[in-house]
Amino acid sequence: MKRTDANQAEIVEQLRAIGCTVQDLSGVGRGTPDILVGYRGLNLLMEIKTKTGRLNPRQVEWFTKWHGQSSVVTCFEDALQVINGVTL
């Protein structure tokens, strides 16, 4: 069953409000990040966690093996840092 963190809807809404396209990937599972964000020609993978949330073992494995961009965000401000080129 697909689960999303409580802050995901708000972050997605705010990203869309600034012109991002957002694809929900939370149903993919196997440690895959929650969302794919398109912004100014870039594709950015973001795992959304609450302030106290932690990556589970499958997510840790996914992030360890992934050779491209991926970030963990807990709020819209974190996501802004990612789309502005600051890797978290």
C-alpha positions as CSV (number, residue, x, y, z in Angstrom):
1,M,0.0,0.0,0.0
2,K,1.3,3.4,-1.0
3,R,2.0,5.8,2.0
4,T,3.0,9.4,1.9
5,D,4.3,11.7,4.6
6,A,1.8,14.3,6.0
7,N,3.8,17.2,4.4
8,Q,3.9,15.8,0.9
9,A,0.7,17.3,-0.4
10,E,1.8,20.8,0.8
11,I,5.3,20.6,-0.7
12,V,3.9,19.3,-4.0
13,E,1.3,22.2,-4.1
14,Q,4.0,24.8,-3.4
15,L,6.3,23.3,-6.0
16,R,3.6,23.4,-8.6
17,A,2.7,27.0,-7.6
18,I,6.2,28.1,-8.7
19,G,6.0,26.4,-12.0
20,C,7.4,22.9,-11.3
21,T,5.8,19.8,-12.7
22,V,5.6,17.0,-10.2
23,Q,5.1,13.3,-10.8
24,D,4.2,11.2,-7.7
25,L,6.5,8.1,-7.6
26,S,5.5,7.0,-4.1
27,G,3.7,4.0,-5.5
28,V,6.8,2.6,-7.1
29,G,8.2,1.3,-3.8
30,R,11.6,-0.5,-3.5
31,G,13.2,2.7,-1.9
32,T,12.4,4.9,-4.9
33,P,12.1,8.6,-3.9
34,D,8.6,10.0,-3.5
35,I,8.5,12.6,-6.3
36,L,10.1,13.5,-9.6
37,V,10.2,17.3,-10.1
38,G,10.7,19.0,-13.5
39,Y,12.0,22.6,-13.3
40,R,13.7,24.7,-16.0
41,G,14.9,21.6,-17.9
42,L,16.0,19.7,-14.9
43,N,14.6,16.4,-13.5
44,L,15.1,16.2,-9.7
45,L,14.3,13.2,-7.5
46,M,13.1,14.1,-4.0
47,E,12.3,11.9,-1.0
48,I,9.9,13.7,1.3
49,K,10.3,13.1,5.1
50,T,8.9,14.8,8.1
51,K,11.3,16.7,10.3
52,T,11.7,13.6,12.5
53,G,11.4,11.1,9.6
54,R,14.3,8.7,8.7
55,L,15.1,6.7,5.6
56,N,14.1,3.1,5.9
57,P,16.6,0.3,4.9
58,R,15.3,0.1,1.4
59,Q,15.6,3.8,0.9
60,V,19.1,3.8,2.3
61,E,20.0,1.1,-0.2
62,W,18.4,3.0,-3.1
63,F,20.2,6.2,-2.3
64,T,23.5,4.4,-1.9
65,K,23.2,2.7,-5.3
66,W,21.8,5.6,-7.3
67,H,24.4,7.5,-9.3
68,G,22.3,10.5,-10.3
69,Q,20.8,13.4,-8.4
70,S,18.5,12.6,-5.4
71,S,17.7,14.6,-2.3
72,V,15.8,14.2,1.0
73,V,13.6,17.2,1.8
74,T,11.4,18.0,4.8
75,C,9.8,21.2,3.7
76,F,9.2,23.5,0.7
77,E,12.3,25.5,1.6
78,D,14.5,22.4,1.4
79,A,12.9,21.7,-2.0
80,L,13.7,25.3,-3.1
81,Q,17.4,24.7,-2.2
82,V,17.4,21.6,-4.3
83,I,15.9,23.3,-7.4
84,N,18.3,26.2,-7.0
85,G,21.3,23.9,-7.1
86,V,22.0,23.3,-3.4
87,T,22.3,19.6,-2.8
88,L,21.0,18.5,0.6
